[in-house]
Amino acid sequence: MSPGGVDENTGLLSGYASGARAALTCSLIGDSARRATITGTAGRIEVPRDFFCPAQFTLWHGERPERVEMPFEGWATTSRPPRCNAACVKGSSRAR
């Protein structure tokens, strides 16, 4: 808890009627992993650091990894939140 009464770190565990589960964490003061893992009965998908604008992910079939390249142009890949650049919005109504 910050001196101003704001939670600096938090977590969330959710359960769904389908049986799916979700675990989320975030921090205002710590450098979190900023990655995502989606797990299913046949394998999992691992999205590396800065999952909000990934260039690739790994699809796991048991112990067999398959790296999938996924070029994502138009977003800044920094430790700051993503910002759309001019090329990203070119031709969109937001660019006008």
N, C-alpha and C positions, 0 to 999 in steps of 0.2 A: 504494500500500500504506500503510495506516495504521500509526502507531507500534505498535499492538497486533497487527499482522500480518493485518489484515482487508483484503480487496480493497475499495477505495472506489468503483471504477468497473469494470464488466465488460461484455462483449458475447458474443453467441452467434450463430453461423451454423449453420443446420441444412439438410440436404438429405434429400429423401424419395424413395422408389422411384418415385413418380408423376412426379417431376421438379419438384415444388414446392420452394420454398426459403423459409426464414424467417430474418430478421435481427432480433435483440432486443438492446437495450442497457438498462442501468440504472446508477444512481449513488446513493451514499449522501451525497455532498457537493455534487453539481451539480444545478441546476434543469433537469431534462431536459424535452423537449417534451411528454411524456405524451400522445402522440397515436398513432393507428394508421392504417396504409394497407394495404389488401388489393388486390393487383394480379392481374388475370387476363387472358386472351387477348382478351376483349371490352370491357374497361374496368377501372375501379378504384373502390374505396370508400375515402373519406377520412373518418376519424372525428377530430374536433378535440380539443384539449387536454382532459384529464381523460376519456379514452376509457372509463374504467371506469363512468361514469354519464352517457352522452351525451344531449343533448336533440335533437340532429340529426346527420346525416351527409350527405356529398355523394357521389352516385353519378355517376361520369363514364362517358359513352358516347363514346369518342373525345375530342373537344374540347367536347362538350356536357355541361355540368354540370346535375344535377338535385338540388336540395336536398330532403332528406326530413326532415320534422319528426317527432320521436319523443319526446314528453313522457315523462319518467321521474321519477315522484314517489316520495318515500320515502327518498331518499339525500341526504346532505349533499354539496354541490358546493363543496369547499374544496380547499386544497392538501394537506390531510391525507388519509389513507386514508378511504374512505367508511365511514360508520357508519349502520346502519339505525335510523330513529327509530320512535317508538311506532306511527305510522300504517302503517309498512311491515310490522310484525310483528303488527298487530291481527288476532286470530283464529287466528294460527298457534300451533303447539305451543310455539314458543320464547317466546311472550309470556306463557305461563302459569307 
